């Protein structure tokens, strides 16, 4: 039996519209949009600032310790200083 | 299923089916830009709902099922907009499309969305009756009879535009 829509079938298949898909596969990033890169940058900045602050605090503590040592040494009598020096020598 | 869930598998599926899905969605909603967005939505939905994909059909038919539901959802709230966009697009792309292709798109747009979906899946996406039945969730016999009726509605529209079909 002849297909009564044969000409229509041929016509439709010959004039298939082409799609212009050119996008890459969607990822979770399409949902995050600009939030993701901004978030990562903010985290990196926060880590950098924290490390910098810790280093600075450590430096301050070192300076304080040096100042304290100098004060103690200045206040120590010659005898005490000799004892401390001996003690340090034993510990070393 | 575990392998299919990998990102690589998703990219492969997108690469092989996105053109067809987008063409299908373009025909359904009428606008290229909207179709692009809906294509991405459909793939993401398909991906997220993959656990409910029971391997009863192919991934291709699964993606088209999600795509047609995405188009239906969109059309529910944008019927007038879809018609307008189609007209605008034809004006903008008139030079790029052949008169026959334009006539086909116009004729399809005059049909309701269910008939349009059926004809596009049949003619453009090279899906067999069983696959179309799975996507539209109707029996194969119903696909056959609806397809026959749909062709009966499409032909006079193309004849009226001067094409010997």
Contacts between the chains, C-beta under 8 A, distances in Angstrom:
chain1	res1	chain2	res2	distance
A	5	B	148	8.0
A	5	B	151	4.6
A	5	B	155	7.0
A	7	B	164	6.9
A	7	B	165	5.0
A	8	B	151	5.8
A	8	B	154	6.8
A	8	B	155	5.2
A	8	B	158	7.2
A	8	B	165	4.4
A	9	B	123	7.6
A	9	B	151	8.0
A	11	B	100	7.3
A	11	B	104	7.9
A	11	B	158	7.1
A	11	B	163	6.5
A	11	B	165	4.7
A	12	B	104	6.6
A	12	B	119	7.6
A	12	B	123	4.3
A	12	B	124	8.0
A	12	B	154	7.9
A	13	B	123	6.0
A	14	B	100	7.5
A	15	B	98	6.7
A	15	B	100	4.3
A	15	B	101	4.7
A	15	B	103	8.0
A	15	B	104	5.1
A	16	B	23	7.8
A	16	B	101	7.9
A	16	B	123	6.9
A	16	B	124	5.0
A	17	B	23	6.1
A	17	B	26	7.1
A	17	B	27	7.1
A	17	B	97	7.2
A	17	B	101	5.3
A	17	B	104	7.2
A	17	B	105	6.2
A	17	B	124	7.4
A	18	B	23	7.2
A	19	B	19	4.8
A	19	B	20	7.3
A	19	B	22	4.5
A	19	B	23	3.7
A	19	B	26	6.4
A	19	B	35	7.9
A	20	B	22	7.9
A	20	B	32	6.7
A	21	B	18	5.1
A	21	B	19	4.6
A	21	B	22	4.6
A	21	B	36	7.4
A	21	B	39	7.0
A	23	B	18	7.6
A	23	B	36	6.5
A	23	B	39	7.9
A	23	B	40	7.1
A	25	B	10	6.6
A	25	B	11	4.6
A	25	B	14	3.9
A	25	B	15	7.0
A	25	B	18	7.6
A	25	B	43	7.2
A	26	B	14	7.4
A	26	B	40	4.3
A	26	B	43	5.9
A	26	B	44	5.5
A	27	B	7	7.8
A	30	B	40	6.5
A	30	B	44	7.8
A	31	B	44	7.7
